[in-house]
Amino acid sequence: MRSLHPAWDCGMKWIGTLIVGVPLLSLATGAPQPDQTQPQIGYLDCRSNNGSDSVLAFEDFCGGHASTQLKCGSKVRVLKRVGPWLDIVPGNDKEHFVAGSSVATASGEPFVTHEPAEVVPDCGAEWSRISGKQPPRILFTPDPGYTKQAREAHLQGIVLVSLVLGVDGQVHDVKVQKGLGRGLDEKAIEVVQEWRFRPALENGHPVSSKLNVEVSFRLLR
Protein backbone atom coordinates (compact mmCIF):
# COMPACT_ATOMS: atom_id res chain seq x y z
CA MET A 1 0.00 0.00 0.00
CA ARG A 2 1.30 3.46 -0.80
CA SER A 3 -0.23 6.74 0.29
CA LEU A 4 0.76 10.38 0.39
CA HIS A 5 -1.01 12.85 2.66
CA PRO A 6 0.12 16.37 1.77
CA ALA A 7 0.42 19.29 4.12
CA TRP A 8 2.01 22.51 2.87
CA ASP A 9 3.84 24.96 5.08
CA CYS A 10 4.49 28.62 4.34
CA GLY A 11 8.12 27.90 3.45
CA MET A 12 7.04 26.23 0.20
CA LYS A 13 8.15 22.82 1.49
CA TRP A 14 5.98 19.76 1.20
CA ILE A 15 5.52 17.54 4.23
CA GLY A 16 3.79 14.20 3.97
CA THR A 17 3.77 10.53 4.85
CA LEU A 18 4.43 7.56 2.60
CA ILE A 19 3.59 3.91 3.29
CA VAL A 20 5.39 1.18 1.37
CA GLY A 21 5.67 -2.62 1.73
CA VAL A 22 7.54 -5.95 1.25
CA PRO A 23 11.23 -6.93 1.07
CA LEU A 24 13.77 -7.16 -1.77
CA LEU A 25 17.57 -7.02 -1.69
CA SER A 26 20.61 -5.14 -0.53
CA LEU A 27 24.24 -5.98 -1.20
CA ALA A 28 27.58 -4.83 0.14
CA THR A 29 30.53 -3.64 -1.94
CA GLY A 30 33.63 -5.15 -3.47
CA ALA A 31 34.25 -6.86 -6.82
CA PRO A 32 37.16 -7.40 -9.23
CA GLN A 33 38.17 -4.55 -11.52
CA PRO A 34 35.90 -4.82 -14.60
CA ASP A 35 37.04 -4.75 -18.22
CA GLN A 36 36.07 -1.24 -19.29
CA THR A 37 36.49 -2.04 -23.01
CA GLN A 38 33.33 -4.18 -23.09
CA PRO A 39 29.86 -3.74 -21.54
CA GLN A 40 29.98 -5.11 -18.02
CA ILE A 41 27.91 -8.21 -17.34
CA GLY A 42 25.83 -8.74 -14.23
CA TYR A 43 22.89 -10.80 -13.01
CA LEU A 44 19.67 -9.71 -11.34
CA ASP A 45 19.93 -10.97 -7.78
CA CYS A 46 17.03 -11.64 -5.40
CA ARG A 47 18.67 -13.67 -2.64
CA SER A 48 17.20 -11.58 0.16
CA ASN A 49 13.87 -10.60 -1.37
CA ASN A 50 11.94 -13.19 0.62
CA GLY A 51 10.04 -15.03 -2.06
CA SER A 52 9.72 -12.66 -5.01
CA ASP A 53 11.15 -13.89 -8.32
CA SER A 54 11.54 -10.46 -9.94
CA VAL A 55 13.30 -7.11 -9.64
CA LEU A 56 11.46 -3.82 -10.04
CA ALA A 57 12.76 -1.53 -12.82
CA PHE A 58 11.85 1.81 -14.35
CA GLU A 59 12.39 3.13 -17.86
CA ASP A 60 12.83 6.90 -17.58
CA PHE A 61 13.67 9.39 -14.88
CA CYS A 62 10.98 11.98 -15.39
CA GLY A 63 7.87 9.88 -15.88
CA GLY A 64 8.63 6.79 -13.84
CA HIS A 65 7.01 3.77 -15.51
CA ALA A 66 8.22 1.69 -12.57
CA SER A 67 5.91 -1.25 -13.18
CA THR A 68 8.40 -3.36 -15.11
CA GLN A 69 9.32 -6.63 -13.41
CA LEU A 70 12.55 -8.30 -14.53
CA LYS A 71 13.17 -11.96 -13.73
CA CYS A 72 15.72 -12.77 -11.05
CA GLY A 73 18.84 -14.46 -12.34
CA SER A 74 18.59 -12.77 -15.74
CA LYS A 75 21.88 -11.83 -17.38
CA VAL A 76 22.14 -8.10 -18.05
CA ARG A 77 24.56 -5.68 -19.66
CA VAL A 78 25.40 -2.83 -17.31
CA LEU A 79 25.91 0.39 -19.26
CA LYS A 80 26.50 2.91 -16.49
CA ARG A 81 25.56 4.12 -13.02
CA VAL A 82 23.24 7.10 -12.67
CA GLY A 83 23.01 8.27 -9.08
CA PRO A 84 22.21 5.16 -6.98
CA TRP A 85 20.74 3.32 -9.99
CA LEU A 86 22.25 1.11 -12.69
CA ASP A 87 21.37 1.51 -16.37
CA ILE A 88 21.01 -2.04 -17.69
CA VAL A 89 19.91 -3.92 -20.80
CA PRO A 90 18.33 -7.33 -20.03
CA GLY A 91 18.77 -9.70 -23.00
CA ASN A 92 17.61 -8.03 -26.20
CA ASP A 93 15.22 -5.76 -24.34
CA LYS A 94 15.42 -1.96 -24.05
CA GLU A 95 17.28 -0.07 -21.35
CA HIS A 96 15.96 -0.13 -17.80
CA PHE A 97 17.10 1.35 -14.51
CA VAL A 98 17.27 -0.78 -11.36
CA ALA A 99 18.53 -0.23 -7.83
CA GLY A 100 22.28 -0.69 -7.72
CA SER A 101 21.86 -3.35 -5.03
CA SER A 102 19.77 -5.52 -7.37
CA VAL A 103 22.69 -6.61 -9.57
CA ALA A 104 25.43 -9.10 -8.72
CA THR A 105 28.38 -10.72 -10.48
CA ALA A 106 28.37 -14.30 -11.80
CA SER A 107 29.95 -15.43 -8.52
CA GLY A 108 27.23 -13.74 -6.47
CA GLU A 109 29.37 -10.84 -5.32
CA PRO A 110 27.92 -7.32 -5.24
CA PHE A 111 28.24 -5.63 -8.62
CA VAL A 112 30.63 -2.69 -8.74
CA THR A 113 31.29 -0.36 -11.64
CA HIS A 114 34.37 1.80 -11.33
CA GLU A 115 33.08 4.43 -13.71
CA PRO A 116 31.94 7.65 -11.96
CA ALA A 117 28.19 7.88 -11.47
CA GLU A 118 26.52 10.15 -14.00
CA VAL A 119 24.37 13.10 -12.97
CA VAL A 120 20.63 12.44 -12.78
CA PRO A 121 18.92 13.85 -15.92
CA ASP A 122 17.24 17.23 -15.58
CA CYS A 123 13.46 16.82 -15.80
CA GLY A 124 12.69 20.52 -15.41
CA ALA A 125 11.38 20.98 -18.95
CA GLU A 126 8.88 18.14 -18.59
CA TRP A 127 7.77 19.07 -15.07
CA SER A 128 7.37 22.77 -16.00
CA ARG A 129 4.17 21.89 -17.88
CA ILE A 130 2.44 20.80 -14.66
CA SER A 131 0.40 23.62 -13.15
CA GLY A 132 -0.70 24.26 -9.60
CA LYS A 133 0.63 22.91 -6.35
CA GLN A 134 1.55 19.22 -6.60
CA PRO A 135 2.80 16.88 -3.87
CA PRO A 136 5.72 14.51 -4.49
CA ARG A 137 4.90 11.55 -6.70
CA ILE A 138 6.35 8.08 -6.27
CA LEU A 139 8.18 6.92 -9.40
CA PHE A 140 10.25 3.96 -8.21
CA THR A 141 10.19 2.15 -4.86
CA PRO A 142 12.09 -1.15 -4.79
CA ASP A 143 11.37 -3.17 -1.66
CA PRO A 144 13.82 -3.57 1.23
CA GLY A 145 15.87 -6.68 1.83
CA TYR A 146 15.57 -8.89 4.91
CA THR A 147 18.48 -9.73 7.17
CA LYS A 148 19.19 -13.28 8.29
CA GLN A 149 18.76 -12.28 11.94
CA ALA A 150 15.34 -10.72 11.32
CA ARG A 151 14.17 -13.67 9.25
CA GLU A 152 15.24 -16.20 11.89
CA ALA A 153 13.43 -14.16 14.55
CA HIS A 154 10.30 -13.93 12.31
CA LEU A 155 10.49 -10.17 12.84
CA GLN A 156 7.91 -8.09 10.99
CA GLY A 157 6.70 -4.52 11.24
CA ILE A 158 7.36 -0.98 10.11
CA VAL A 159 10.46 1.20 10.17
CA LEU A 160 9.60 4.89 10.23
CA VAL A 161 12.19 7.19 8.67
CA SER A 162 12.34 10.87 7.86
CA LEU A 163 14.02 12.23 4.73
CA VAL A 164 14.60 15.33 2.67
CA LEU A 165 13.53 15.10 -0.96
CA GLY A 166 15.64 17.29 -3.23
CA VAL A 167 14.41 19.27 -6.22
CA ASP A 168 15.92 16.57 -8.46
CA GLY A 169 13.80 13.83 -6.86
CA GLN A 170 16.70 12.25 -4.99
CA VAL A 171 16.55 11.33 -1.31
CA HIS A 172 18.84 12.93 1.29
CA ASP A 173 19.33 13.02 5.06
CA VAL A 174 17.54 9.75 5.87
CA LYS A 175 17.07 9.18 9.60
CA VAL A 176 15.31 6.41 11.51
CA GLN A 177 12.54 7.76 13.72
CA LYS A 178 11.17 4.41 14.91
CA GLY A 179 13.05 1.19 14.23
CA LEU A 180 12.71 -2.59 14.47
CA GLY A 181 16.31 -3.63 15.04
CA ARG A 182 18.08 -6.81 13.85
CA GLY A 183 19.44 -4.97 10.83
CA LEU A 184 16.09 -3.88 9.39
CA ASP A 185 16.65 -0.22 10.27
CA GLU A 186 19.79 -0.22 8.12
CA LYS A 187 17.94 -2.03 5.31
CA ALA A 188 15.24 0.64 5.37
CA ILE A 189 17.82 3.42 5.09
CA GLU A 190 19.59 1.66 2.23
CA VAL A 191 16.49 1.06 0.14
CA VAL A 192 14.96 4.51 0.67
CA GLN A 193 18.07 6.06 -0.86
CA GLU A 194 17.36 4.05 -4.03
CA TRP A 195 13.78 5.25 -4.38
CA ARG A 196 12.93 7.76 -7.11
CA PHE A 197 10.38 10.58 -6.78
CA ARG A 198 9.02 13.45 -8.79
CA PRO A 199 9.54 16.31 -6.34
CA ALA A 200 6.85 18.61 -5.02
CA LEU A 201 5.97 21.25 -7.63
CA GLU A 202 4.77 24.86 -7.45
CA ASN A 203 3.47 25.76 -10.92
CA GLY A 204 6.02 23.50 -12.53
CA HIS A 205 8.93 24.55 -10.33
CA PRO A 206 10.34 21.80 -8.09
CA VAL A 207 10.66 22.58 -4.39
CA SER A 208 12.38 20.68 -1.60
CA SER A 209 10.27 18.44 0.61
CA LYS A 210 10.30 16.77 3.99
CA LEU A 211 8.71 13.35 4.19
CA ASN A 212 8.03 10.76 6.84
CA VAL A 213 8.29 7.32 5.24
CA GLU A 214 7.01 4.00 6.57
CA VAL A 215 8.87 1.00 5.17
CA SER A 216 6.96 -2.22 5.80
CA PHE A 217 8.70 -5.54 6.42
CA ARG A 218 6.53 -8.62 5.94
CA LEU A 219 7.64 -12.24 5.75
CA LEU A 220 6.07 -13.94 2.77
CA ARG A 221 6.94 -17.46 3.88
N, C-alpha and C positions, 0 to 999 in steps of 0.2 A: 504494500500500500504506500502511496506517496501523496503527500498533501502539503500545500503551501498556504499559510494564513498571513496575509500581508498586514503590516502596520507601519505607516510612514511617519517619520519624525520631521521636525522643521529643518533639520540639517541636510535634507535631501538624501538620506540614507534609508535603505529598505531593511526592515527587521522582520523576520518571519521564522517559521518552524517547518522542518522537513522531516518526513517519516519514510524510511526505506527498509527493505528486508532482505533476507537470506545470504548465505556465505559463498565466497568464491576462493580466491587464491592470493597469496603474497609470497614473494621470493626474496632471498637475500642478494648479495652481490658477489661477483668474482667469477671470471671465465677466461679462457685462453685468449690471447690477442687474435682478433679475427683477420682474415685476408681481405684487405680493403679494395682489392682489384676486382672482386666479384661480389654480387649481392650476398649478404649474409643470410644463412639458413637457420631457422629456428622451428620450434614445434609448440603448438598451443597446449598449455599445461594446466590441468585441473586437479592436481593431486590433493589440494586442500579445499575443494569447493563443495564437499559434503553431498555428493550424489548427482549433481548436474553434469551433463555430458557435453556442455557447450560453453563458449566464451562470448560475452557480449562485445559487440563492435559498433562503431559509428562510421559514417561515410564522409561527413564534412563538418567543419568546425562551427559554421554559423547557423546551420539549420538543424543539426543533430542527426536525425535518422538513426537513432541508437537501438533499433529493434532487431538488427541483424545478429543472428546466432551462428557462430562458427564452431565446428565440431572439434572437440578436444582431441589432441594427438595429431591434428592436421599439420603437414609440413608447410611452412610459409617462407617467403622471401622478405627479409627485413630491409626496407629501403632507407629509413632514417628514424631519428627520434625527434619528436616535436613536443616540447615541454615534457610532461611525465608520460606521454603516450608514444607508442611505436606505430609507424606507418608500414603496413605489411600488405603483401599480396598472397592470398591463399590459393594455391593451385593456379588455374588459369582465370581466376576471378579478378574483379577490379580491386583497387586499393581500398583498404579499411584501416581504421585506427583502433587499437586496443590498448588497455592498460599495460604499461611496461612490465608489470609483474605477471602477466598472463602468457609470457613466452619464455621457453627454456631451450637449452641446447640439446643435442641428440643424447648426451649422457645424463640429462636431467638437471644440469646445473643452471642457475639463473642466467638469463641471456644478458649480455653486456655488449653494447656498441661503444666504441671509443671515439666515434665522431661526436663533435659538440652538438648539443640539442639545438634544433632550429627554433626561431621565435614563433610563437603562436600567430597564425594569420590574423590580420586586422579585419574584423567584420563590421566596422563602422558604417560603411556604405550601405550594406544590407539592412542593418538595424535602424539606420536613419529614417527609413520609410515607415517605421512604426510610430504611430501618434499616441499621445496621451501618456499617462503614468502606468507603467507596466512592472509587475514584480519579477523577480528572477524566474527563469524557466529552466527546468531540468532537461539537459540534452544527453547526458551519458552518466549512468550510475552503476558501474560494476559492483558486484556484491563482495563483502569482506570474506577473507579466509578464516578458517577455524584453526586454533592451535591444538596440538595433541593433548595438552593438559586440560583444556576446556572440554574437548570431546570426551576424554576419559571420565571427567567429572559430570558429564551430561549437563553442562552449564548452558543455559539459554537466557535470553533477556535483551535489554536495550542498553547501548552505550550512548549517552548524551554528550555531544560535543558542540562547542561554539566555533565559529570561523568568520573570517573576513573574506568576502567575495569581491575580487578586483574588477575593474572596468573591462578587463579582457576576458572575464569569465573564469579565471583561475582562482583556486582556493589558497588562502594564506592564513597564518596565525591560528592553526587548529589547536584547540585545547579541550581536554576532557573535563566535563562538568559533573558527570555522574558515571562511574565505571562499573565493570563487572569483574575485573581481575583475570588471572590465569592467561594473560597475554592478549585478551580480546580488546582491551583498551588500545593497545598498540596497533592491533589489526584495524580497528576503526579509524585511527589517525592515518594509517597508511592508505587505506582505500579512499577516504574522503579526499585526499590530495590528488587522486586520479579521476575524480568526478569532473564533469564538464557542464557548465551552466551558460545560458545567456544571461548577462547581468541585468539588474534593474535598469529601466529606461525612463527618462523624462523627455518626452517628445523626440524620441530617437537618440537621445544622448545617454550613454551608459553612465551610471553612478555607482559608487561603492556601496556595499551592503554588509549588514551583519546578520548572520543566520544562526539559529540553534538547530542542530541536526540530530535526529535519532536514528542510529544504525542498529537494525534488529538482527540478532543472532538466533537462528532456529535450527535445530538438528532435524534433518530430513529422515534419517534412519539410524 
